[in-house]
Amino acid sequence: MKNTLKVQRAILDLTQEDLANKIGVSRQTINSIEKNRYIPSTVLALKLSAVFKLPVNTFFALEEND
């Protein structure tokens, strides 16, 4: 799965810490998602969607091999 979380975060001028605080996770969790080391749960993806005011598939997308 690929993601554009870092880009979307930059558009809103949020640090990893800012975003983490908004959705109730650690900064390390945000870092791991951005580096594709962690795939977020549905609940977490929906929380991100609410922060960005965008559909989940705007910043998360399946790749051909997924």
N, C-alpha and C positions, 0 to 999 in steps of 0.2 A: 504494500500500500504506500502510496506517496502522499505527501501533505504539503500544504503551503502555509502552515501555521505561523512560521517565522515571518513570512511576508505580510500576512494579515495582521500580525501583532505589531509589526513596524508601521503599517498604515495607521493604526490607532495610537502609535507612539507609546506602546506599553513595553515595559521590561518583562522578562520572564517572571520576576518576583511579583510585579503588578498583576499579571494575568493569573498567576498561581493563587494569589490572595482573592481575586474575584471569583474563582471557581472552587476554592477550598482544597487545593492540593499543594504540594511542595514545588519549589522552583526546579528541583531536580526532575520532577515528573514532567514538567513542561519541556525541559531540556531533552529528556529521553524521547518524548513524543516528536519533537522537532528533528531529532537525529534518527528517527525510525527504529528506535530500540524498544519502544513500548507502544502498543496499540491500545488506544483508550477504549473504555467501556462505552456502551450506548449512552448511559447517563452522563458521563464526562463529555462525550461528543455533543450532546444536547446542551450542556452548560456552556460549552465553547460557542455553539451556535447562537445562544442567547446573548453572550457578550459581544460577538461580532455582528449580531443582527443579520446573519446570513444562513442559508441552508447548509447543513453538514457537508454535503457533497461539493460545496464551494472550496473547502479547504482539505477535504479527505477524498481520495479517489483510489479505486482499485486499479492495480496494474495487470497486465495481461497474464502474468504468472501467479496471480493471487487466486 
